[in-house]
Amino acid sequence: MGYKKNSKKNLTYIDKDGYKRFTDSRKKVHTHVAEMKLGRKLTPGEQVHHKNRDKLDNRRSNLWVFSSRKTHTNAHKQDKKRTGKW
């Protein structure tokens, strides 16, 4: 596992699914970034999507928040039709 420091001085690591997480809380970095962008915690069921499908690209501009797993899955299905990639 590669550990890296972020701007908050928290260590991060890449989990088995390829997402960056904070070591102190195990929270996914993209979830934290999306919550900071929204100014609130995500509600149950909300899903964060990486627009460019790069799980490590956690820039605010690369993240969308969907209201449910269903709408998130639909976005992936549309991407697959358009690009051939899930």
C-alpha positions as semicolon CSV with decimal commas, in nm:
position;residue;x (nm);y (nm);z (nm)
1;M;0,000;0,000;0,000
2;G;0,133;0,343;-0,089
3;Y;0,083;0,604;0,182
4;K;0,073;0,970;0,088
5;K;0,007;1,290;0,279
6;N;-0,266;1,525;0,162
7;S;-0,309;1,894;0,237
8;K;-0,485;1,818;0,568
9;K;-0,174;1,628;0,686
10;N;-0,378;1,306;0,704
11;L;-0,225;0,996;0,559
12;T;-0,412;0,828;0,277
13;Y;-0,394;0,487;0,116
14;I;-0,544;0,311;-0,185
15;D;-0,802;0,049;-0,086
16;K;-0,857;-0,289;-0,255
17;D;-1,116;-0,132;-0,489
18;G;-0,878;0,142;-0,606
19;Y;-1,021;0,433;-0,404
20;K;-0,811;0,668;-0,193
21;R;-0,906;0,662;0,178
22;F;-0,793;0,849;0,489
23;T;-0,604;0,623;0,728
24;D;-0,747;0,783;1,042
25;S;-1,115;0,740;0,949
26;R;-1,103;0,505;0,646
27;K;-1,339;0,752;0,479
28;K;-1,312;0,771;0,100
29;V;-1,138;1,091;-0,005
30;H;-1,387;1,155;-0,289
31;T;-1,675;1,138;-0,039
32;H;-1,503;1,396;0,180
33;V;-1,432;1,625;-0,118
34;A;-1,795;1,597;-0,239
35;E;-1,924;1,683;0,108
36;M;-1,696;1,988;0,125
37;K;-1,820;2,094;-0,222
38;L;-2,184;2,057;-0,113
39;G;-2,128;2,210;0,230
40;R;-2,301;1,914;0,400
41;K;-2,273;1,542;0,464
42;L;-2,406;1,310;0,195
43;T;-2,751;1,175;0,268
44;P;-2,813;0,800;0,283
45;G;-2,828;0,666;-0,071
46;E;-2,636;0,949;-0,238
47;Q;-2,349;0,827;-0,458
48;V;-2,035;1,010;-0,571
49;H;-1,930;0,960;-0,934
50;H;-1,592;1,036;-1,094
51;K;-1,677;1,203;-1,426
52;N;-1,358;1,083;-1,595
53;R;-1,385;0,736;-1,435
54;D;-1,045;0,781;-1,265
55;K;-1,102;0,673;-0,904
56;L;-0,793;0,864;-0,790
57;D;-0,892;1,196;-0,950
58;N;-1,071;1,355;-0,656
59;R;-1,080;1,712;-0,783
60;R;-1,408;1,888;-0,700
61;S;-1,467;1,952;-1,070
62;N;-1,442;1,578;-1,144
63;L;-1,709;1,469;-0,895
64;W;-2,085;1,443;-0,939
65;V;-2,324;1,349;-0,660
66;F;-2,620;1,133;-0,761
67;S;-2,930;1,102;-0,545
68;S;-2,932;0,722;-0,559
69;R;-2,741;0,414;-0,670
70;K;-2,995;0,375;-0,952
71;T;-2,919;0,715;-1,106
72;H;-2,546;0,653;-1,062
73;T;-2,575;0,314;-1,236
74;N;-2,773;0,475;-1,520
75;A;-2,488;0,722;-1,574
76;H;-2,246;0,429;-1,605
77;K;-2,478;0,256;-1,852
78;Q;-2,490;0,571;-2,067
79;D;-2,109;0,597;-2,051
80;K;-2,082;0,234;-2,162
81;K;-2,307;0,299;-2,463
82;R;-2,112;0,611;-2,554
83;T;-1,755;0,499;-2,484
84;G;-1,769;0,120;-2,449
85;K;-1,630;0,150;-2,095
86;W;-1,819;0,112;-1,767
